[in-house]
């Protein structure tokens, strides 16, 4: 029993994916549904960008090329920031994981604000997040 509890605690602390609530966004990227974690939404000012909404997203993948190796299944965790006033966004971290939660590759990025491309999955995510959390 102690081993089961210890294993559960280890899995919960080892990765962002386990023991967290992932909710549907209603947005898809190339047929893969995108989920978000409402427990980790933060709003803050980042230099000239005011009331930036930061959120984690999760996508399940199949046959994904990661650093030259093909993984038959897994998921990505993407940490994004949205400036709803300026209609810009930035990816700050992208993590590829095996289904077990083991990290395959972790990429961290500086803020690189981009305009939201109309009609893209990012435009839909931006609309979803900004409408749900802007002004809170």
N, C-alpha and C positions, 0 to 999 in steps of 0.2 A: 504494500500500500504506500509506504514512504517513497518507494522508487517511482510509482505512478505520479505522485504529487510533485516530486522533484523533476521528473521528466516534463510534466505539464508547465511548471514554472520556468524551466529552461526554454521550452519552445515559445512560451509567451514573451520572454525577454530577449530571445535570440533574433527574432525577426518581427518586422512591423505587421506582417500579414496574419499571423496566428493571434487568436484571442482578441480580435478587434472586429468591430461591426462594419461590414462593407455593404453599402446600399447601391442600388441601381441608379445610374444617371439618366438612362434612356438614350444614351449616345453610343454609337458603334463606330469602330475604326476598322475598316476592311473586314467586316463581319464579326469582329470581336467586341463584345459588350464591355463598356468601361464602367467600373464601380468607383465610388468615392468613400472616404472615411469621415463621417461627420464629427467624430470625436476629436479629430486633430485639425480642424479648421482654425486658422488664426488670421487676425486682421491687424495690420501694422503699417506704419509709414516707413518707406525705404527711399532715402534721399528725397528727390523731388516727387516721387510717386507716393500719393497719400491714400490711406485706407486700402492698402493692397491685401487681397485675400489669398492666403496660401493654403494649399490643399494637396493631399495625397490621392493618387488614382491607381487603380489596379486593373490590369488586362491579362486574361488568360491567353497563352499562345500555344501554337502547335507548329512543329518543324521550323524553329527559329534559329537563324544564324547569329551566333554571339561570338565575336572575336575569332571568326574562322571555323568554329565548331558548330555543328547542327545539334540542337536539342529538340527531342521529339515532343516534349511538353514542358510547361512551366508557366511563369507569369512575370509581368513587369510591374514594378512600383515606380511611379513617376511623381515627383514633388514639383508642383507648378505654383507660380505666383501670377495673379491677375490684377491689373490696374483697370478697374471697371470704368473710371472716368476717362482715361486716355484710350481705352479699348486696345490695350497691349497685354502681352503675356510673356512669361519667361519660364523655361524649364531649369530647375536648379539641381535636380538629382534624378538619375535613371538607374534602377537596380533590376537586373535580370536574376530570377530565382528559379531553382528546381521546384517541382511540386512539394518536396519535403520542407521547403523554406531555406535550403542552403543557397547562399549567394553565389551566383555564377560570375557576375561582373557588376561593378558599381562605378558609375560615372557621376562626377560632381562638376557643376558648371557655375561660373560667375553669372550674375544677372545680365542677361542679354535681351532687352525688351524688344519685342517684335509686334507688328500689327497683326491682328487676328485675321487670317485669310477668310473672306466671305464663303459660306457654304461648306467649310471644312469641319471635321470632327472637333478641332480646337475652337472654332467659332461656336459650335453647339455647346461645348463644355463651358466656355466663357459665359455664354448667355445663361446657362443653367446655374452656374456658381454665382454670377453677379446678381441674378434675379433672386436667388435664395438667400444670399448672405450680405449683399451690399446694403449699407445703412444700418447695420446692427451694431 
